[in-house]
Amino acid sequence: MEELLYQNLNDKNSLKVESPNLNSININDGSNNKIKKIINIIIYKLKYYFKRLKVFLKSNGKSIVKRIFSQLCFLALIFGIIAPISIYIYNNSPRKYLSSELVFSPENSTYSPISHNISIYDEQYFPNQWDDVNILMDTHSHTHYSDGSLSPEENIKWHILNGYNVMFMTDHNQIYGGLVGMKIAQEKYSDQILVIPGIEWTNCRCHLNLIGITENVELMKYPRDEDIKKLIDDVHSKGGLVILNHYPWSSWSGLDQPSIQQWYDWGIDFLEVANQYTFDYQGMMFCKKHNLRYVSGSDFHYYQRAYAWTVFNIPQLEHGKIPTQEMVISTLLKKSTKTSFAFDPVASETIMVEFEFTKFNPTWIFVSPWIYLGGFFHSFFELKKGMYSFVDGSCTGQTLDIHSKEIASLVCWIFIIFFSIQLLYLLILSLKSLLKNLFIKLFQKCSKSKKTIISPKFKSKNFDLDNFNGEELVSTDLNNFTISEEF
């Protein structure tokens, strides 16, 4: 039976398949025998096409390899051009929006830690809680004059909405933002909040708030211990205050900062123990042990909530009134003044600032495909610049962290996709050739073979095809039809 179904290739590598004798097939053969026959046919077909593939590769292999190699080189060239251009545009992209509108969320709302019963930390100093304090202060905030996103006035509004009545405006290494904020508050918000200017003296060793000064101080990227001690003394000589900011964060950022004990010995006035939603428990314990006073700071820059309020009491100030700068500074300079804070790390109901962007930048839209491509390529490496000094570049040298395993995976997938496309292309060509040959054979067979049905009635007269209406064919006796084949 199998011999009737197929034969081996002849000398001309052409396949000759003969039709089986249907009469010789036993329709009662078992299913296993039928499956075996089908498998044998499949194996034969595979061997046949494999032999054809070997012949094809033997005659065309070199040209195929050259073509694939040239395509790979072209692909590498495309990546070599697109990747650096897109990364550059990604790192230097234009503004996405041309205009925006500042929105405080939730709108038309205010927040007060007093009405929300947020507890003050030191109950022994403030047994009656909010009845014992009249100052709700933020010691640490930034504007767009350094690395903040809000103007001084927008910063002031955020603090008013979150229940502060005193704030220190402390831009990095310059006093101008604080002076602008102080003037705006005096002119427009004097019955709601007091703004005291300051500087966050920032370098590769510390972030130090200098409060109550009105001029810039000398900038140093790597100040020595004696430089820091001298600065603290100078601020005190001008009637100002010194606060050490976020000691844990400075350690995480790799700053070469002095120990808390050194800061205490140099005479800082306060330690910031709550920065945004981070609480410095070890710093608090040090303050308790050494009788060093502590404060909280929002470290406000842009989209964030209020988490903590520094509280204390000015005896001569009536509740609900706004103090003067002299009253605040003089009270805080007294070592007997107890400070504490109310801390709410959840802050689910405080007022948050948001931006509603109103108009897209057409330039950004035009280059957006390059920006997205640059973001894709940028994900395979990191350029770590280190902590910014706010004086002159980074505090540490730049390091390039290349994700080599991810890059290897990307290259692997590029090859997989590339060769899959090549294989698909070859299959399409083979299918096209196969279908072409099949149609040619069918056409040749049809042109050689004509089957006609002739009625005896039609043989007896001349048949006019143009005037044929089909009625005679319908009326013809089918039993008298004769079939003829012409070859």
Helices and strands as residue ranges (DSSP letters): H 2-5, G 22-24, H 31-91, E 97-105, G 129-132, E 135-138, H 152-161, E 166-172, H 176-188, E 194-202, E 207-211, H 225-237, E 241-244, H 247-252, H 260-266, E 270-275, E 278-279, H 281-290, E 293-297, E 308-312, H 325-333, E 340-343, E 352-360, H 362-378, E 381-384, E 399-402, H 404-448, E 450-454, H 456-459, H 471-475, G 478-480, E 482-486
